[in-house]
Amino acid sequence: MSQVLPISNRESWPWPPAIQASALVHVVALGAGLFVSGAWPWAIGALVLNHAVITAAGLTPRSSLLGPNVTRLPASAVARREIAITIDDGPDPDVTPKVLDLLDAHGQRATFFCIAERVLEHPALAREIIARGHSIQNHTARHRHNFSFLGPRGFAREISRAQQVLEEVTGERPSCFRAPAGLRNPFLAPVLHRMGLSLISWTRRGFDTREGNPATVLSRLTDGLAAGDILLLHDGHAARTALGQPVILEALPKLLARVQADGLRAVTLPEGLST
């Protein structure tokens, strides 16, 4: 069985201003409702608005209102002309090997946010990703569709299980985490903090789980492409082209050619985040 990290040491988490403000709104609204005549409608309205803002932040993958969220590589990586290509939802035995070949052919590196259950199904493929110079990071144990509704213990179980599996299979412990679809709630950031994981989203994405036109995917990834960008593609759950080809296999070669033409270099997230 996986070891679940204890839900403790809450005081060590530096609660972000938005969460502190939310707590203050609750206190003020409750006080007003109890001690100010006729204030209940206003208090309830304030609470509804507050929860709407917090919910919207959780449904916005690139938002930092709920805690630290890396959307771009740091200035040191920009100075080195680096970008990060991140590839989610694998490994996939039909797609991932071809993605690895394309990356090798262009001399570029990527970060694979892998689902732990898929790594258990294809351990040799996961080890090949590492052996070929790429990075595997945490994309949860099961990629649950209700992940963003979990509480602290649910987050801890799902993420720590993935940490254990990925480290046991690959020999490397992830330092980065990406939530399924980037969706989350205020309970996630403290759990990641205790586990020493950085939440990673992206600068731009191709929406390649539902867009089957490689040209459209490529345009979304390269429009304004610049050093420091974090790009999102998928080897698992990839949409298919009109000819039945996973769209990543059509878009990735042109993306890598554009990276080279622009004098950029694709590196793994641990490399790009280093200073």
C-alpha positions in Angstrom: 0.0 0.0 0.0 1.1 3.5 -0.6 2.1 5.7 2.3 -0.1 8.8 2.6 1.6 11.9 4.0 0.0 13.2 7.1 -2.3 16.1 6.9 -0.5 18.3 9.4 1.8 21.3 9.7 -0.8 23.6 8.2 0.9 26.6 9.7 3.9 26.1 7.4 1.8 26.9 4.3 2.0 30.6 3.3 -1.6 31.1 2.5 -1.9 33.4 -0.6 -3.7 36.8 -0.2 -6.8 35.6 -2.1 -7.4 32.8 0.4 -6.7 35.1 3.4 -9.2 37.6 1.9 -11.7 34.8 1.5 -11.4 33.8 5.1 -11.8 37.5 6.1 -15.0 37.7 4.0 -16.4 34.7 5.8 -15.7 36.2 9.2 -17.1 39.6 8.4 -20.2 38.1 6.7 -20.9 35.9 9.6 -20.4 38.7 12.1 -22.6 41.0 10.1 -25.3 38.4 9.8 -25.3 37.8 13.5 -25.0 41.3 14.9 -26.3 43.7 12.3 -30.0 43.9 11.8 -31.1 43.1 8.2 -27.6 42.2 7.1 -28.2 38.6 6.2 -29.0 39.2 2.5 -25.9 41.2 2.1 -23.8 38.7 4.0 -25.1 35.8 1.9 -24.5 37.7 -1.3 -20.9 38.4 -0.3 -20.3 34.7 0.5 -21.8 33.7 -2.9 -19.6 36.1 -4.7 -16.5 35.0 -2.8 -17.2 31.4 -3.6 -17.7 32.3 -7.3 -14.3 33.9 -7.4 -12.6 31.0 -5.7 -14.3 28.5 -8.0 -13.4 30.5 -11.1 -9.8 30.6 -10.0 -9.8 26.8 -9.6 -11.3 26.4 -13.1 -8.7 28.7 -14.6 -5.6 26.5 -15.0 -3.1 29.4 -15.3 -4.4 31.3 -12.3 -2.1 31.9 -9.3 -4.9 33.1 -6.9 -5.0 29.7 -5.1 -1.2 29.4 -4.7 2.1 29.3 -6.7 1.6 28.2 -10.3 4.4 28.1 -12.9 3.2 29.3 -16.3 6.6 30.2 -17.7 10.2 29.3 -17.2 12.3 31.7 -15.1 14.4 34.6 -16.5 17.6 32.4 -16.4 15.9 30.0 -18.9 14.8 32.9 -21.1 18.4 34.1 -21.2 19.5 30.6 -22.3 16.8 30.7 -25.1 15.0 27.6 -23.5 11.4 26.5 -23.7 9.7 23.4 -22.2 7.6 21.0 -24.2 5.3 19.1 -21.8 3.4 16.0 -22.9 0.5 14.7 -20.8 -1.5 11.6 -20.1 0.9 8.8 -21.2 2.8 6.7 -21.6 0.9 5.3 -24.6 2.6 2.3 -26.2 1.3 3.3 -29.7 2.2 7.0 -29.6 5.0 7.6 -27.0 7.7 5.7 -28.8 7.1 7.7 -32.0 7.2 10.9 -30.0 10.5 9.9 -28.5 11.9 9.2 -32.0 10.8 12.6 -33.2 12.4 14.4 -30.2 15.6 12.4 -30.8 15.7 13.3 -34.5 15.6 17.0 -33.6 17.9 16.8 -30.6 15.3 18.2 -28.3 14.1 17.2 -24.8 10.6 17.1 -23.3 8.8 16.5 -20.0 6.2 13.8 -19.8 3.5 14.3 -17.2 2.6 10.6 -16.7 -0.4 8.9 -15.1 1.0 6.4 -12.6 -1.4 3.6 -13.5 -0.2 3.9 -17.1 3.4 3.7 -15.9 2.6 0.5 -14.1 1.1 -0.9 -17.3 4.1 0.1 -19.4 7.1 0.3 -17.0 9.7 -0.4 -19.7 8.4 2.5 -21.8 8.6 4.8 -18.8 12.2 3.8 -18.2 12.9 4.4 -21.9 11.6 8.0 -21.6 14.2 8.6 -18.8 17.0 6.7 -20.6 16.5 8.9 -23.7 17.2 12.1 -21.7 13.6 13.2 -20.9 11.8 13.8 -17.6 8.8 12.1 -16.1 6.7 14.2 -13.7 3.5 13.6 -11.6 0.1 13.7 -13.3 -1.7 11.9 -10.5 -2.2 8.2 -10.0 -5.4 7.7 -12.0 -6.3 11.0 -13.7 -9.6 11.1 -11.9 -12.3 13.3 -13.6 -13.4 14.5 -10.2 -9.9 15.4 -9.1 -10.7 19.1 -8.6 -13.4 18.1 -6.1 -11.1 16.2 -3.7 -10.2 17.4 -0.3 -6.7 17.4 1.4 -6.7 13.7 2.1 -7.9 12.8 -1.3 -5.2 15.0 -2.9 -2.6 13.5 -0.7 -3.6 9.9 -1.5 -3.7 10.5 -5.3 -0.5 12.5 -5.5 1.6 10.5 -3.1 0.6 7.2 -4.8 1.8 8.6 -8.1 5.1 9.8 -6.5 5.7 6.3 -5.1 5.0 4.6 -8.4 7.0 7.0 -10.6 10.0 6.8 -8.3 10.0 3.0 -8.0 9.7 2.5 -11.8 12.0 5.2 -13.1 14.4 5.7 -10.1 13.7 9.5 -10.2 11.4 11.3 -7.8 9.2 13.9 -9.5 9.5 17.6 -8.5 6.7 18.9 -10.6 3.0 18.3 -10.6 0.2 19.0 -13.1 -3.5 18.6 -12.2 -5.8 16.8 -14.7 -7.0 19.5 -17.1 -5.3 22.0 -14.8 -8.4 22.1 -12.6 -8.0 22.3 -8.8 -9.4 23.8 -5.6 -7.8 25.7 -2.6 -6.8 22.5 -0.8 -4.3 21.4 -3.5 -1.6 24.0 -2.9 -0.9 23.1 0.7 -0.6 19.4 -0.2 1.9 20.2 -3.0 3.8 22.4 -0.6 4.2 19.6 2.0 5.3 17.2 -0.7 7.9 19.6 -2.2 6.1 19.7 -5.6 5.8 22.7 -7.9 2.4 23.2 -9.7 3.1 23.5 -13.4 0.6 24.8 -15.9 1.6 26.2 -19.3 2.1 29.3 -21.4 0.2 28.0 -24.4 -1.6 24.7 -25.3 -2.7 23.1 -28.5 -6.0 21.6 -27.2 -4.9 18.5 -29.0 -7.2 16.1 -27.1 -10.1 17.5 -29.1 -8.6 19.3 -32.1 -7.8 16.9 -34.9 -6.4 19.5 -37.3 -2.6 19.6 -36.9 -2.3 23.0 -38.4 -4.7 24.5 -35.8 -2.8 22.8 -33.0 0.5 24.0 -34.4 -0.8 27.6 -34.7 -1.9 27.7 -31.1 1.5 26.5 -29.9 3.6 28.7 -32.1 1.7 32.0 -32.3 4.0 34.3 -30.4 6.4 31.5 -29.4 9.2 32.8 -27.2 11.9 31.8 -24.9 10.6 30.7 -21.5 7.3 29.3 -22.9 5.9 26.1 -21.5 3.9 24.2 -24.2 1.3 21.5 -23.6 0.7 18.5 -25.9 -0.7 15.0 -25.3 0.6 11.5 -26.1 -2.3 9.9 -24.2 -5.9 10.8 -25.1 -4.6 12.4 -28.3 -7.2 13.5 -30.9 -7.0 11.9 -34.3 -6.5 13.5 -37.7 -8.9 12.8 -40.6 -6.6 9.9 -41.5 -6.7 8.5 -38.0 -3.2 9.6 -37.0 -2.6 11.0 -33.4 -2.5 14.7 -34.0 0.7 15.1 -31.9 2.6 13.0 -34.4 1.6 15.5 -37.2 2.1 18.7 -35.2 5.3 17.9 -33.3 7.8 17.7 -36.2 6.7 21.1 -37.4 6.8 22.5 -33.9 10.4 21.2 -33.4 11.4 22.6 -36.7 10.0 26.0 -35.6 11.9 25.8 -32.3 15.2 25.2 -34.1 14.5 27.9 -36.7 13.9 30.4 -33.9 17.1 29.6 -32.2 15.3 28.0 -29.2 16.1 24.9 -27.3 13.6 22.5 -25.7 14.7 21.3 -22.3 13.1 19.3 -19.5 11.4 21.2 -16.7 14.0 20.4 -14.1 16.6 21.8 -16.4 14.5 24.9 -17.3 13.5 25.7 -13.7 17.1 25.5 -12.5 18.9 28.8 -12.0 
